[in-house]
Amino acid sequence: MTIESAQDVNAQPQDRKVTLAPQSEETKQAETKMKPDHDTVYAHQAADYDRMIQYEDIEQEWRHSVQQVLNKRHYERIIEIGAGTGRFTRAVLADMSNRDWQSGSYVAYDASEAMLEQLKHNIWLDVSLGRISAPTAAKLSTHEALHHKLPLADHSADLILAGWTICYGACEGNTSEEQSSLLDRIMHELRRILRPGGCIAIWETLGTGVAAPEVPPGLRTYIRDLEERYGFERMELSTHFLFPSMEEAKQITSWFFGSAACEFLTLDTDGSVVLPSYTGLWVWDNDKARQ
């Protein structure tokens, strides 16, 4: 898979950007550098999380990658795990509103009730704005579930989507051995529900507040297993954030990514602020795996 619209992420106009000076060691030590408690964010701060992701993907590479997956073949039954506040759900349903999908269905799962409530609010907001058709939105159902315990029959999904979510179920706070074991359970479940000819598409971070895309240390076992044990193919995307002001940029960046990421905030001449961020897409095709 290729991204026709991909740009050189390192190319920046020399007379347009002004990078902030790095913080002093004293300032760094004075600031709270604890990583955010993402469990708390997802359970109690869904609206704040939803506001943050609206600023991401200024070059539209993530959205283009979703469209590429949808264009691979016709999918009737789409399953999303770790749906969160509906970023993927909204993009897919908006796209499917313009396709022949009369017998289609979309089931979104997440472990957080608060995230799913925000998701449903966002979907009907998009319907009111004409971004998603009402008949397409009616094909959506949401349920609380864990990645390795999905209440679905065998071979019931044509397409499985997972965006920035399996890393939490497999990696956070776990050793390399535990990561491999947990990923085994998740992959067994996903392959169980996937129909012949189906596809699994997984998006994960390749770093935010970094100079170049790279698998974070805590995800290396997981990503290695995806590629070497399970045969997923990787594509790298630039998904930078664009904030309207430095105040907003610092507040959101520190809140979700930690204060160290603020060193990479770049001020534009119009007052907007860019935070570099990279994402990987990993795709596995059932038909290809059978060859």
C-alpha positions as CSV (number, residue, x, y, z in Angstrom):
1,M,0.0,0.0,0.0
2,T,1.2,3.5,-0.8
3,I,0.2,7.0,0.2
4,E,0.0,9.0,-3.0
5,S,-0.3,12.2,-1.1
6,A,2.5,11.5,1.3
7,Q,4.9,14.5,1.7
8,D,8.4,14.8,2.9
9,V,7.8,15.3,6.6
10,N,11.2,16.8,7.2
11,A,10.7,19.5,4.6
12,Q,9.8,22.8,6.3
13,P,10.0,26.3,4.7
14,Q,13.1,27.9,6.2
15,D,11.5,31.3,6.5
16,R,8.2,30.2,7.9
17,K,8.7,28.3,11.1
18,V,10.3,29.4,14.4
19,T,11.1,26.5,16.7
20,L,10.9,27.2,20.4
21,A,14.1,27.0,22.4
22,P,14.5,23.8,24.5
23,Q,13.6,24.0,28.1
24,S,16.4,24.4,30.7
25,E,17.2,21.5,33.0
26,E,15.8,23.6,35.9
27,T,12.5,24.2,34.1
28,K,12.2,20.5,33.2
29,Q,12.8,19.5,36.8
30,A,10.2,22.0,38.0
31,E,7.5,20.7,35.7
32,T,5.5,17.6,36.3
33,K,6.7,15.0,33.8
34,M,4.5,12.2,34.9
35,K,2.9,10.4,32.0
36,P,-0.9,10.9,32.0
37,D,-3.1,8.2,33.4
38,H,-4.8,7.2,30.2
39,D,-7.3,4.9,32.0
40,T,-8.6,8.0,33.8
41,V,-8.7,10.0,30.6
42,Y,-10.7,7.4,28.8
43,A,-13.1,6.8,31.7
44,H,-13.7,10.4,32.8
45,Q,-12.3,12.9,30.3
46,A,-13.8,11.6,27.0
47,A,-14.8,15.1,25.9
48,D,-11.3,16.5,26.5
49,Y,-9.7,13.6,24.6
50,D,-12.2,14.2,21.7
51,R,-11.2,17.8,21.6
52,M,-7.5,16.9,21.3
53,I,-7.8,14.5,18.4
54,Q,-9.6,17.1,16.3
55,Y,-6.2,18.9,16.0
56,E,-4.4,15.8,14.6
57,D,-3.6,14.8,11.0
58,I,-3.1,18.2,9.4
59,E,-1.8,16.6,6.2
60,Q,-4.8,14.2,6.0
61,E,-2.5,11.1,5.7
62,W,-4.5,9.2,8.4
63,R,-7.8,9.9,6.7
64,H,-6.3,8.9,3.3
65,S,-5.1,5.6,4.8
66,V,-8.6,4.8,6.1
67,Q,-10.0,5.4,2.6
68,Q,-7.3,3.2,1.1
69,V,-8.3,0.3,3.4
70,L,-12.0,0.8,2.5
71,N,-11.2,0.8,-1.2
72,K,-9.5,-2.6,-1.1
73,R,-12.8,-4.4,-1.5
74,H,-16.4,-4.3,-0.5
75,Y,-17.0,-4.8,3.2
76,E,-20.5,-5.6,4.6
77,R,-19.9,-6.1,8.3
78,I,-17.3,-3.8,9.9
79,I,-16.1,-4.3,13.4
80,E,-14.1,-1.7,15.4
81,I,-12.4,-2.4,18.7
82,G,-11.2,0.3,21.0
83,A,-13.5,2.8,19.2
84,G,-13.0,5.6,21.7
85,T,-14.9,8.7,20.9
86,G,-15.5,7.6,17.3
87,R,-12.7,9.0,15.2
88,F,-12.6,6.0,12.9
89,T,-16.3,5.4,13.3
90,R,-17.1,8.9,12.0
91,A,-14.6,8.7,9.1
92,V,-15.8,5.3,8.0
93,L,-19.5,6.1,8.2
94,A,-19.1,9.3,6.4
95,D,-17.3,7.4,3.6
96,M,-20.0,4.6,3.6
97,S,-22.7,7.2,3.3
98,N,-21.6,7.7,-0.3
99,R,-21.4,3.9,-1.1
100,D,-23.8,1.2,-1.8
101,W,-24.0,-0.3,1.7
102,Q,-27.6,-1.1,2.1
103,S,-27.0,-4.4,3.9
104,G,-24.0,-3.3,5.8
105,S,-23.5,-3.0,9.5
106,Y,-20.9,-1.4,11.9
107,V,-20.3,-2.5,15.4
108,A,-18.1,-0.4,17.7
109,Y,-16.6,-1.8,20.9
110,D,-14.8,0.0,23.7
111,A,-14.1,-0.8,27.3
112,S,-15.2,2.7,28.4
113,E,-18.9,3.6,28.6
114,A,-18.0,7.3,28.7
115,M,-16.1,7.0,25.4
116,L,-18.9,5.3,23.7
117,E,-21.4,7.9,24.9
118,Q,-19.2,10.6,23.4
119,L,-18.9,8.5,20.2
120,K,-22.7,8.4,19.8
121,H,-23.0,12.1,20.4
122,N,-20.4,12.7,17.7
123,I,-22.1,10.5,15.2
124,W,-25.5,12.2,15.6
125,L,-23.7,15.6,15.4
126,D,-22.3,14.6,12.1
127,V,-25.8,13.5,10.9
128,S,-27.2,16.9,11.8
129,L,-24.4,18.6,9.9
130,G,-24.9,16.3,6.8
131,R,-21.6,14.5,7.1
132,I,-23.2,11.1,7.7
133,S,-26.5,10.1,6.3
134,A,-29.2,9.0,8.8
135,P,-29.7,5.6,7.2
136,T,-25.9,4.9,7.5
137,A,-25.8,6.1,11.1
138,A,-28.6,3.7,11.9
139,K,-26.4,0.8,10.9
140,L,-24.1,1.6,13.9
141,S,-24.4,-0.3,17.2
142,T,-22.0,0.2,20.2
143,H,-21.1,-2.2,23.0
144,E,-18.7,-2.4,25.9
145,A,-16.2,-5.2,25.4
146,L,-12.5,-6.1,25.7
147,H,-10.3,-6.9,22.8
148,H,-9.9,-10.6,23.6
149,K,-13.5,-11.2,24.6
150,L,-15.7,-10.0,21.7
151,P,-19.4,-11.2,21.8
152,L,-19.4,-12.2,18.1
153,A,-19.8,-15.5,16.2
154,D,-16.9,-17.1,14.3
155,H,-16.3,-15.6,10.8
156,S,-18.7,-12.7,11.3
157,A,-16.5,-9.7,10.3
158,D,-15.3,-8.6,6.9
159,L,-13.1,-5.8,8.2
160,I,-11.7,-5.2,11.7
161,L,-10.4,-1.8,12.6
162,A,-8.2,-1.0,15.6
163,G,-6.9,2.5,16.1
164,W,-4.3,3.4,18.8
165,T,-5.8,0.7,21.1
166,I,-4.2,-2.8,21.0
167,C,-1.1,-1.2,22.5
168,Y,-3.0,-0.5,25.7
169,G,-4.4,-4.1,25.9
170,A,-1.1,-5.7,25.2
171,C,1.7,-3.4,26.2
172,E,1.0,-1.0,29.0
173,G,2.8,-2.0,32.2
174,N,3.7,-5.5,30.8
175,T,7.0,-7.3,30.2
176,S,8.0,-8.5,26.7
177,E,6.9,-12.0,27.5
178,E,3.5,-10.7,28.8
179,Q,3.1,-8.5,25.7
180,S,3.5,-11.5,23.4
181,S,1.1,-13.6,25.4
182,L,-1.6,-10.9,25.6
183,L,-1.2,-10.2,21.9
184,D,-1.7,-13.9,21.2
185,R,-5.0,-13.8,22.9
186,I,-6.1,-10.7,21.0
187,M,-5.0,-11.9,17.6
188,H,-6.6,-15.3,18.2
189,E,-9.9,-13.5,18.9
190,L,-9.6,-11.2,15.9
191,R,-8.8,-14.1,13.5
192,R,-11.6,-16.1,15.0
193,I,-14.2,-13.5,14.0
194,L,-12.7,-12.6,10.6
195,R,-14.3,-14.1,7.5
196,P,-12.3,-15.6,4.7
197,G,-11.2,-12.8,2.5
198,G,-11.4,-10.3,5.4
199,C,-8.9,-7.7,6.5
200,I,-7.5,-6.5,9.8
201,A,-6.2,-2.9,9.9
202,I,-4.3,-1.6,13.0
203,W,-3.1,1.9,13.6
204,E,-0.5,2.6,16.3
205,T,1.7,5.5,17.3
206,L,5.2,5.9,15.9
207,G,5.8,8.8,18.3
208,T,4.5,12.2,19.2
209,G,6.8,15.0,20.1
210,V,9.7,13.3,18.3
211,A,11.9,14.3,15.4
212,A,11.2,11.2,13.2
213,P,8.9,8.2,13.1
214,E,10.1,5.3,15.4
215,V,8.4,2.5,17.3
216,P,8.4,3.6,20.9
217,P,10.4,1.3,23.2
218,G,7.4,0.1,25.1
219,L,5.8,-1.1,21.8
220,R,8.8,-2.8,20.2
221,T,7.9,-6.4,21.2
222,Y,4.3,-5.9,20.1
223,I,5.2,-4.4,16.7
224,R,7.9,-7.0,16.1
225,D,5.3,-9.7,16.7
226,L,2.8,-8.0,14.4
227,E,5.2,-8.0,11.6
228,E,7.3,-11.1,12.1
229,R,4.9,-13.6,13.7
230,Y,1.6,-12.5,12.2
231,G,2.6,-11.1,8.9
232,F,1.2,-7.6,9.1
233,E,2.6,-5.0,6.6
234,R,3.6,-1.6,7.8
235,M,3.0,1.9,6.2
236,E,4.2,5.1,7.9
237,L,2.1,8.2,8.1
238,S,2.7,11.8,9.2
239,T,-0.2,12.8,11.5
240,H,1.0,16.1,13.0
241,F,-1.1,18.2,15.3
242,L,-2.0,21.8,14.5
243,F,-3.2,23.9,17.5
244,P,-4.7,27.4,17.2
245,S,-2.4,28.9,19.9
246,M,0.6,28.1,22.0
247,E,-1.5,28.2,25.2
248,E,-3.8,25.5,23.8
249,A,-0.8,23.5,22.4
250,K,1.0,23.4,25.7
251,Q,-2.0,22.6,27.7
252,I,-3.1,19.6,25.6
253,T,0.4,18.3,24.9
254,S,1.4,18.3,28.5
255,W,-1.9,16.8,29.5
256,F,-1.8,13.8,27.2
257,F,1.8,13.3,26.1
258,G,3.8,14.8,28.9
259,S,5.7,18.0,29.2
260,A,8.8,16.7,27.4
261,A,6.8,16.6,24.2
262,C,6.4,20.4,24.4
263,E,10.0,20.9,23.4
264,F,8.9,19.9,19.9
265,L,6.2,22.5,19.6
266,T,6.8,24.8,16.6
267,L,5.3,28.2,16.3
268,D,4.0,29.3,12.9
269,T,4.0,32.9,11.7
270,D,0.2,33.0,12.0
271,G,0.3,32.0,15.6
272,S,-0.7,28.4,15.1
273,V,1.5,25.7,16.6
274,V,2.6,22.3,15.1
275,L,3.4,19.2,17.2
276,P,5.1,16.5,15.1
277,S,3.4,13.1,15.3
278,Y,3.7,9.9,13.4
279,T,1.5,6.9,13.0
280,G,1.9,3.4,11.6
281,L,-0.8,1.4,9.7
282,W,-0.4,-2.4,9.8
283,V,-2.6,-4.5,7.5
284,W,-3.2,-8.2,7.3
285,D,-5.3,-9.8,4.6
286,N,-6.9,-13.2,5.2
287,D,-6.7,-14.1,1.5
288,K,-3.1,-13.1,1.2
289,A,-2.2,-15.1,4.3
290,R,-3.7,-18.2,2.8
291,Q,-1.6,-18.1,-0.4
